[in-house]
Amino acid sequence: MKYRALKPLAAALLLASSASYAASPFDEMVVFGDSLSDSGQFPDAGGPIHPTLGVPASGLRFTNRLDGAGSATDLVGVQRLSAKLGLGYLAASTPYLPSPVTGYPAGTNYAVGGYTSAQIKASITDADGSVVFNPAAGPAKVRDGYLAEFGEARASTLYYVNGGGNDVLGITNPADPNNAVNIVTAANTLVEGINALDAAGAQYIMVSNLPDVGRTPAGIGSGAQPLWTPLSALYNDTLYAGLRNSDANVIPVDARGLVEEIIASPAEFGFVADANVLRGTCYDGSGGSCLENPQYGMQQASNGDPTKLLFNDGVHPTAMAQQIVADYMFSLIRAPQEVGQLPVLGASLVDGDMHQTRQQMQANLAAKKLDAGSWQIFVRGNGTEFEAKEAYAASEIDGSGALLGLQYGVSEQWSIGLGLSSQQADLGFVDSASSYEGSSQAINLFTGFVSGNHWFNASIHYGKQDYENLNRVVPLGISQRVESGETSGDSIGVSAEYGYNVSPHSNWEYGPKLELATRTINVDGYAEAGGQTTSLTYGDQTHKSNTADLGLFIHWRALADQLVVTSEWGIRSQLTGKDHQLQMQSQTLDLNPYELPAYQQDKGENWYGNISASYYLSDAAAITASWQRESGDLMQDQWAIGASLAF
């Protein structure tokens, strides 16, 4: 099979356009690292030549070539992540090739092939700290380190840091007593760079650990595995110790663990099934750093097939492996955007309860048929459709439920009631196969009072929610995982509604109304059951909503009061909307919890309206149908049918 792929520019545009996510929580991505993340600082002498300038047409990325020998190199993982986040092409910070050649100005990827941890830190903190040098390409390209140039880190930027590979590869003498000291120093130096970003204002710092350098084609082929494997582990242990003592909000990337999971089940990811072949061979053996795979290597017929191999050369992954890592990193950012909407799912359950209680109260107010000393029993069944359009992850909720209530007329002006509600709903996402289910059992106490032209309704809600079959789908290249869990929570809500009847008539009333409502949705934290690198543990969540509604009500009675129609229209203002964060923790790395953006709670005004019609079969028995819509940053439709009987 001949391996074909898009050229770098087209590939980047395709990746960017294929991400249909509602909104990225970040406006920029900045990368510091080594060859695993290098976007193309050096000219790619082995790739295509610019047709008019006679120089390499693109920068060198340390992964497989797109179409065999002589073609350009493919995108690395951080570039793929940037595209998935909707941030576009992640260009090299200090490239040899100018923008007229590459088509891109100097960018925000400071990673450079060959960098040690000390050089990575310098690219973060030092004047003239970003140095790219290739003797064959001319004098070194020099740029100030990121903080030296800009003075601060931005809270809206995602920072990414990796390192350590070249520190380990640089150690070749097993007898040198300074080997362990040098590795510890290197890891601590990387932590210093991470802490410098934190001190300068960075809110989100993604940090990758170091894969096992010894168990690569270079390590196995050279016999250095017994030296490099323990040094790789020492680097990570030192890195972890430094991060646990850091105040930085670090999003850990367990690249080492992910590689081991791939090798444990290579066929699942489309790779050759033999783990020893996967570790010991590569796609491009032309540089002499590895044993080229005899079936899928670049020198085979039709340029082989790098999608079957984990390693491009002795230590660098193929583009397929880079894609898997990028998908994994994206899943870490995407996870809170999905799980962070569990309180939204809970809110839809509560709304299904409170809206139906409110509409039944309005129907009773308009009908004027509940006499002092009499009882009314009622039942309502409802359906709900909900869309969160402006959240970080656009979502849809479909729900249904039932409300059983009992109301008593204390006097001609005053009534009290009790309602029991059961609701269920499913949460899904426009651009994801993930699915989450919720159910709620609730109790409502409500009251209504009329005095002359004034009327007043109020209700108190308390509910318990269960969240089950929480299935978060994680694509990993051609494969995918489902991370599952379950949890529970509770809710409390209070609403008070006042209306003034401007002009009472025998069969209709109208006037302004004002409603104030508050609700709190609590969702308990939980751990996904997978126990893998993609599995996460989530903290508790609380979603508070305080709203003020200003609108118009209309009550109309016809057919000798057999038909009663009520309607309300107005503007609902969210008084306490905010952007929510979710605390999470890796299950495979013993590191501190961290936070990421979860859900953008509506902060503005929504239009809403409802209409309800009750037909009285007698003075005691009625059937009811109602519909309600709310439109703005969120869209919600709810409909219901019901019946009531007075006695």
C-alpha positions in Angstrom: 0.0 0.0 0.0 1.4 3.4 -1.0 1.2 5.9 1.9 -0.3 9.2 0.8 -1.0 12.3 2.8 -1.6 16.0 2.4 1.2 18.6 2.3 1.9 20.4 5.6 -0.2 23.5 4.8 -3.2 21.6 3.5 -3.0 19.2 6.4 -2.9 22.0 9.0 -5.9 23.7 7.4 -7.8 20.4 7.2 -7.1 19.7 10.9 -8.2 23.2 11.9 -11.4 23.1 9.8 -12.3 19.6 11.0 -12.6 20.8 14.6 -16.2 21.9 15.0 -16.0 22.5 18.7 -18.1 25.4 19.9 -15.4 27.5 21.5 -11.8 27.0 22.7 -11.1 28.0 26.3 -7.7 29.3 25.0 -6.7 31.9 22.5 -3.1 30.8 22.0 -0.8 27.8 22.5 2.9 28.2 23.4 5.2 25.3 23.4 8.7 24.6 25.0 10.5 21.4 24.4 12.8 19.3 22.2 12.4 17.4 18.9 9.3 15.6 20.0 7.5 19.0 19.7 9.6 20.9 17.2 7.4 22.5 14.5 10.2 23.1 12.0 12.9 25.3 13.3 15.6 23.8 11.0 15.4 23.7 7.2 14.3 20.3 5.9 17.2 19.5 3.6 15.8 16.1 2.7 12.4 17.5 1.6 11.1 19.4 -1.4 13.0 22.4 -2.7 11.3 25.8 -3.2 10.6 26.2 -6.9 12.0 29.7 -7.2 14.3 30.3 -4.2 16.2 27.0 -4.5 16.1 26.4 -0.7 14.2 23.8 1.3 10.6 24.6 1.1 9.7 23.8 4.7 11.0 23.2 8.2 12.1 19.8 9.5 9.8 18.0 11.9 11.1 15.0 13.6 8.6 12.4 12.4 8.0 10.4 9.2 7.8 11.9 5.8 4.4 12.4 4.2 5.1 10.4 1.1 8.3 8.6 1.5 11.9 9.8 0.6 12.1 13.3 -0.7 8.7 14.5 0.6 8.0 16.9 3.5 7.8 15.8 7.1 4.4 15.4 8.8 2.9 17.4 11.7 3.9 16.7 15.3 1.6 16.1 18.1 1.4 19.7 19.5 0.6 21.0 16.1 -2.2 18.6 15.8 -3.4 19.6 19.3 -3.4 23.2 18.3 -5.5 22.5 15.3 -8.0 20.5 17.3 -8.3 23.4 19.8 -9.2 25.7 16.8 -5.9 27.7 17.3 -4.6 27.1 13.8 -1.2 26.2 12.6 1.5 26.1 15.4 4.6 27.6 13.8 8.2 27.5 14.9 9.4 30.4 17.0 12.9 30.9 15.7 13.0 29.3 12.3 15.9 29.5 9.8 13.4 29.7 6.9 11.6 33.1 6.5 7.9 33.4 6.1 8.0 33.9 2.3 9.4 30.4 2.1 7.2 28.6 4.7 4.1 30.7 4.4 4.1 31.3 8.2 5.6 34.1 10.4 7.6 33.2 13.4 5.2 31.5 15.8 4.9 30.4 19.4 6.5 26.9 19.3 9.9 27.3 21.0 10.7 23.6 20.9 14.0 22.8 19.2 15.3 19.4 18.2 18.3 18.6 20.3 17.4 20.8 23.3 18.3 19.7 26.8 16.3 20.7 29.8 18.6 23.6 30.5 18.1 24.9 27.0 14.3 24.5 27.3 14.4 26.5 30.5 16.5 29.2 28.7 13.9 29.4 25.9 11.4 30.3 28.6 13.3 32.7 30.8 16.5 34.0 29.3 17.5 36.9 27.0 18.8 35.4 23.8 17.4 32.1 25.2 15.9 30.7 22.1 18.9 29.6 19.9 18.6 27.5 16.8 21.9 26.4 15.2 22.7 24.3 12.2 26.2 24.8 10.8 25.0 23.7 7.4 22.3 26.4 7.4 24.4 29.4 8.4 24.7 31.5 11.6 22.5 30.6 14.5 19.0 32.1 14.8 18.6 33.8 18.1 15.5 35.1 19.9 14.8 36.1 23.4 13.2 33.5 25.6 9.4 33.9 26.0 9.3 35.7 29.3 12.4 37.8 28.5 10.6 39.0 25.4 7.0 39.4 26.6 7.6 39.9 30.4 4.6 37.9 31.5 2.5 34.8 30.8 -1.2 35.1 29.9 -4.0 33.4 31.7 -5.8 32.7 28.4 -2.9 30.8 26.9 -2.3 27.1 27.0 1.4 26.4 27.7 3.0 23.0 26.9 6.4 21.8 28.2 8.3 18.6 27.5 11.9 17.6 27.9 14.5 15.2 29.2 15.1 13.0 26.2 18.3 14.6 25.1 19.6 14.7 28.7 19.3 10.9 28.8 20.5 10.3 25.3 23.6 12.4 26.1 24.7 9.9 28.7 26.8 7.2 27.1 29.2 6.0 29.9 27.5 3.7 32.4 30.5 4.1 34.7 30.3 7.8 35.1 29.3 8.5 38.8 27.7 11.8 37.8 25.0 10.2 35.6 22.2 10.3 38.2 23.2 13.7 39.5 23.1 15.1 36.0 19.6 13.7 35.3 18.3 15.0 38.7 19.7 18.4 37.9 18.1 18.3 34.4 14.7 17.5 35.7 14.8 20.1 38.4 15.9 22.6 35.8 12.8 21.9 33.8 10.6 22.4 36.9 12.3 25.8 37.4 11.1 26.8 33.9 7.6 25.6 34.7 7.6 27.5 37.9 8.8 30.6 36.1 5.8 30.4 33.8 3.5 30.0 36.8 5.1 33.0 38.6 4.7 35.1 35.4 0.9 34.4 35.3 0.4 31.2 33.4 -2.9 29.5 34.5 -2.7 26.3 32.4 0.6 24.5 31.9 0.5 21.1 30.2 3.6 19.0 31.1 4.6 15.7 29.5 6.6 13.1 31.2 9.5 11.3 29.4 8.8 8.1 27.6 11.3 5.2 28.2 14.2 6.3 26.0 15.8 2.9 26.6 13.0 0.9 25.1 13.3 2.6 21.7 14.9 1.2 18.5 18.0 3.4 19.3 18.2 2.1 22.9 17.6 -1.5 22.0 19.8 -1.4 18.9 22.7 0.3 20.6 22.6 -1.8 23.7 22.1 1.3 25.9 18.7 0.2 27.2 20.1 -0.9 30.7 21.5 2.6 31.0 18.8 4.8 29.5 15.7 3.0 31.0 16.5 3.7 34.7 17.7 7.2 33.9 14.4 7.9 32.1 12.5 6.7 35.2 14.8 8.8 37.4 14.1 11.9 35.3 10.4 11.4 35.7 10.5 10.7 39.4 12.5 13.9 39.9 10.1 15.8 37.7 7.1 14.5 39.6 8.6 15.4 43.0 9.2 19.0 41.7 5.7 19.3 40.4 4.1 18.0 43.6 6.0 20.8 45.4 5.0 23.4 42.8 2.1 25.9 43.0 1.6 25.7 39.2 -1.6 24.4 37.8 0.0 21.5 35.8 -2.0 19.4 33.4 0.0 16.2 33.4 0.5 14.2 30.2 1.4 10.6 30.8 3.1 10.0 27.4 5.2 7.2 28.9 2.2 5.4 30.1 0.3 5.9 26.8 3.3 4.4 24.8 3.3 1.4 27.1 -0.5 0.9 26.6 0.0 1.1 22.9 2.7 -1.5 22.9 0.7 -3.8 25.2 -2.1 -3.8 22.5 -0.6 -2.6 19.2 -3.1 -4.1 16.8 -5.9 -2.0 18.5 -4.1 1.1 17.2 -3.4 -0.3 13.7 0.3 -1.1 14.4 2.1 -4.3 13.8 1.0 -6.8 16.4 4.4 -8.0 17.5 5.5 -5.7 20.4 9.2 -6.6 20.0 9.1 -5.6 16.3 7.2 -2.4 17.3 9.9 -1.4 19.8 12.9 -2.6 17.8 12.3 -1.3 14.2 11.5 2.0 12.6 10.2 3.5 9.4 13.3 5.4 8.3 16.6 3.7 8.9 18.5 5.9 6.5 20.3 7.7 9.2 21.6 4.5 10.8 19.9 5.1 14.2 17.6 2.1 13.9 16.8 -1.1 12.2 14.3 -0.3 9.4 11.2 -2.5 9.3 11.6 -5.0 6.5 7.9 -4.9 5.6 6.7 -1.3 6.3 10.0 0.7 6.2 10.6 3.6 3.9 12.8 1.7 1.5 10.2 -0.9 0.9 7.9 -1.0 -2.2 5.7 2.1 -2.5 7.6 3.7 0.4 6.3 1.4 3.0 3.6 2.3 5.5 4.5 4.4 8.6 1.0 4.1 10.0 1.9 0.5 11.0 4.9 1.6 13.0 5.4 3.4 16.3 8.8 4.8 15.6 10.0 6.9 12.6 13.7 6.6 13.5 15.6 5.6 16.5 13.7 7.7 19.0 11.1 9.8 17.3 7.5 8.6 16.8 5.7 8.3 13.5 2.9 10.7 12.6 0.3 8.1 13.6 1.8 7.9 17.1 1.9 11.7 17.2 -1.8 11.7 16.3 -2.6 9.3 19.1 -0.7 11.5 21.6 -2.5 14.6 20.3 -5.9 12.9 20.7 -5.0 11.9 24.2 -3.9 15.4 25.1 -7.0 16.9 23.6 -9.1 14.4 25.6 -7.6 15.9 28.8 -8.8 19.4 27.8 -12.1 18.2 26.4 -13.0 16.0 29.4 -14.0 18.9 31.8 -16.0 20.5 29.0 -18.2 17.4 28.9 -18.2 16.3 32.5 -18.5 20.0 33.5 -22.0 19.9 32.0 -23.3 17.4 34.5 -24.7 20.3 36.6 -26.4 21.5 33.3 -27.9 18.1 33.0 -29.1 18.4 36.6 -30.5 21.9 36.0 -32.5 20.5 33.1 -34.0 17.9 35.4 -34.8 20.6 38.0 -36.3 22.9 35.3 -38.6 20.0 34.2 -39.9 19.9 37.8 -40.1 23.6 38.7 -41.5 24.8 35.3 -44.3 22.2 35.5 -45.1 23.3 39.1 -45.2 26.9 38.1 -47.5 26.3 35.1 -49.9 24.3 37.2 -50.0 27.2 39.6 -50.7 29.6 36.8 -53.5 27.4 35.4 -55.2 27.3 38.9 -54.8 31.1 39.3 -56.5 31.7 36.0 -59.3 29.2 36.4 -60.4 30.4 39.8 -62.0 27.0 40.5 -60.2 25.9 43.7 -62.6 26.8 46.4 -61.8 27.2 50.1 -61.8 23.8 51.9 -61.5 21.8 48.6 -58.7 19.6 47.3 -57.2 19.2 43.9 -55.1 16.3 42.7 -53.2 16.8 39.4 -50.7 14.9 37.2 -48.5 16.2 34.4 -46.2 14.5 32.0 -43.5 16.6 30.3 -40.8 16.4 27.7 -37.7 18.7 27.3 -35.2 19.6 24.6 -32.2 21.7 25.6 -29.3 23.1 23.6 -26.2 24.8 25.1 -24.9 26.6 22.0 -22.3 28.9 23.5 -20.6 26.5 25.9 -17.0 25.3 25.2 -18.7 22.0 24.0 -22.0 22.4 22.3 -24.5 20.0 23.9 -28.0 18.7 23.6 -30.3 17.3 26.3 -33.5 15.3 25.8 -35.6 14.6 28.8 -39.0 13.6 30.1 -40.7 13.3 33.4 -43.9 13.4 35.5 -45.3 15.5 38.3 -47.9 14.3 40.7 -49.4 17.0 43.0 -52.0 17.8 45.6 -53.3 21.3 46.3 -55.6 22.6 49.1 -57.7 25.7 49.1 -57.0 27.3 52.5 -59.3 30.2 51.7 -60.7 31.9 48.6 -57.5 33.8 48.4 -54.9 31.3 49.6 -53.9 27.8 48.5 -51.0 25.5 49.4 -49.7 22.4 47.7 -47.3 19.5 47.5 -45.8 18.0 44.3 -43.7 14.9 43.7 -41.6 14.8 40.5 -39.6 12.2 38.6 -37.4 13.3 35.7 -34.8 11.7 33.4 -32.6 13.1 30.7 -29.8 12.2 28.3 -26.9 14.6 27.6 -25.0 14.3 24.3 -22.6 16.5 22.4 -22.8 17.8 18.8 -19.2 16.8 18.0 -18.7 13.8 20.2 -20.0 10.3 20.7 -19.9 10.7 24.5 -23.2 10.3 26.4 -24.3 10.9 29.9 -27.6 10.0 31.7 -29.3 11.6 34.6 -32.4 11.1 36.7 -34.0 13.1 39.5 -36.6 12.5 42.3 -37.9 15.7 43.8 -40.4 17.2 46.2 -42.0 20.7 45.8 -43.9 22.8 48.3 -45.9 25.6 46.7 -48.4 28.3 47.6 -50.5 30.9 45.8 -52.2 34.0 47.1 -54.6 36.5 45.5 -55.6 39.9 46.9 -57.6 42.3 44.7 -55.5 43.0 41.6 -52.4 41.4 43.1 -51.3 37.8 43.0 -48.3 35.9 44.3 -47.0 32.4 43.7 -44.0 30.7 45.4 -42.4 27.3 45.4 -39.6 25.4 47.1 -37.8 22.5 45.4 -35.5 19.8 46.8 -34.3 16.9 44.7 -31.8 14.1 44.6 -30.1 13.2 41.3 -28.3 10.1 40.0 -25.9 10.4 37.1 -25.3 7.0 35.5 -23.8 5.6 32.3 -21.4 8.5 32.1 -19.6 7.4 29.0 -16.8 9.7 27.8 -15.5 8.7 24.4 -11.8 9.2 23.8 -10.6 8.8 20.2 -7.0 7.6 19.9 -6.0 7.6 16.3 -8.0 4.9 14.6 -9.1 3.5 18.0 -11.2 4.8 20.7 -11.8 4.2 24.4 -14.9 4.7 26.6 -14.2 6.1 30.0 -17.2 5.3 32.3 -18.4 6.3 35.7 -21.3 7.2 37.9 -22.1 9.7 40.6 -25.0 11.5 42.4 -26.0 14.9 43.6 -28.7 17.1 45.0 -30.6 20.3 44.1 -32.5 23.0 45.9 -34.5 25.8 44.3 -36.8 28.6 45.4 -39.0 30.8 43.2 -41.3 33.7 43.9 -43.6 35.3 41.3 -45.6 38.5 41.6 -48.2 39.8 39.1 -50.4 42.8 39.0 -53.8 42.5 37.2 -54.0 45.8 35.3 -57.6 45.6 34.2 -59.8 42.7 35.6 -62.6 41.5 33.3 -65.1 38.8 33.6 -63.2 36.5 31.3 -59.6 37.8 31.0 -56.8 39.5 32.9 -53.4 40.8 31.9 -50.5 42.7 33.4 -46.9 42.8 34.3 -45.2 40.1 36.3 -41.8 39.7 38.1 -40.2 36.5 39.1 -37.1 35.9 41.2 -35.6 32.4 41.3 -32.6 30.7 42.6 -31.4 27.1 42.3 -28.2 25.2 43.3 -27.2 22.0 41.6 -24.5 20.0 43.4 -22.8 17.1 41.6 -20.5 14.8 43.6 -17.0 14.0 42.3 -16.2 10.6 40.8 -13.5 8.5 39.3 -13.7 6.9 35.9 -13.4 3.2 36.0 -10.7 2.6 33.3 -7.6 3.1 35.4 -5.7 4.0 32.3 -3.7 7.1 31.1 -7.0 8.5 29.7 -8.9 7.9 33.0 -9.5 10.9 35.2 -10.9 11.6 38.7 -13.2 14.6 39.0 -13.9 16.9 41.9 -17.3 18.1 43.2 -19.2 20.6 41.1 -21.7 23.3 42.1 -23.9 25.2 39.6 -25.7 28.2 41.1 -28.2 30.2 39.2 -30.0 33.4 40.3 -32.4 34.8 37.8 -34.8 37.7 37.5 -37.7 37.6 35.0 -39.7 40.6 33.9 -42.6 39.9 31.6 -46.3 40.0 30.8 -49.0 37.5 31.8 -52.4 36.9 30.1 -55.3 34.9 31.5 -58.3 34.1 29.3 -61.4 32.1 30.0 -63.8 31.1 27.3 -66.7 28.8 26.5 -68.4 29.6 29.8 -65.1 29.1 31.7 -64.6 25.6 30.3 -61.5 26.7 28.4 -58.8 28.5 30.3 -55.7 29.8 28.6 -52.6 31.3 30.3 -49.5 32.8 28.7 -46.4 34.5 29.9 -43.7 36.3 27.9 -40.7 38.2 29.0 -36.9 38.4 29.5 -35.0 36.2 31.9 -31.7 37.7 33.2 -29.0 35.6 34.7 -27.6 37.5 37.7 -24.7 35.2 38.6 -23.4 33.6 35.4 -19.8 32.7 35.3 -17.2 30.5 33.6 -16.9 27.3 35.6 -13.6 25.3 36.3 -13.4 21.6 37.1 -10.8 20.1 39.3 -9.3 16.8 38.0 -6.5 14.4 38.7 -4.6 11.8 36.7 -5.2 8.2 37.8 -1.8 6.9 36.5 0.4 9.7 37.9 0.7 10.6 41.5 0.5 14.4 41.0 -1.5 17.3 42.3 -5.1 17.9 41.2 -5.4 20.6 38.5 -8.2 22.7 37.1 -9.4 23.3 33.5 -12.2 25.4 32.0 -15.5 23.4 32.1 -18.6 25.3 31.2 -19.5 28.8 30.2 -22.7 29.6 32.2 -25.0 32.0 30.5 -24.4 35.6 31.7 -27.0 37.5 29.6 -30.6 37.7 28.9 -32.9 35.1 27.3 -36.3 35.5 25.8 -38.9 33.1 27.1 -42.5 32.4 26.6 -45.1 29.8 27.4 -48.7 29.0 26.7 -51.0 26.6 28.5 -54.6 25.6 27.8 -56.9 23.7 30.2 -60.3 22.3 29.2 -62.7 21.6 32.0 -64.8 18.6 31.5 -66.7 19.7 34.6 -66.1 22.2 37.3 -64.0 19.5 39.0 -62.1 17.8 36.2 -59.8 19.3 33.5 -57.2 18.3 31.0 -54.2 20.5 30.2 -51.6 21.0 27.5 -48.7 23.5 27.7 -45.6 24.6 25.8 -42.6 26.7 26.9 -39.5 28.1 25.1 -36.4 29.9 26.3 -34.0 31.3 23.7 -30.6 32.9 24.0 -27.2 31.4 24.6 -29.2 28.3 25.5 -32.3 27.0 23.8 -34.9 25.1 25.7 -38.3 23.7 24.7 -40.6 22.0 27.1 -44.1 20.7 26.6 -46.5 18.9 28.9 -49.9 17.3 29.1 -51.8 16.8 32.3 -55.1 16.3 34.1 -56.6 17.5 37.4 -59.5 16.6 39.6 -61.0 18.7 42.5 -62.9 17.2 45.4 
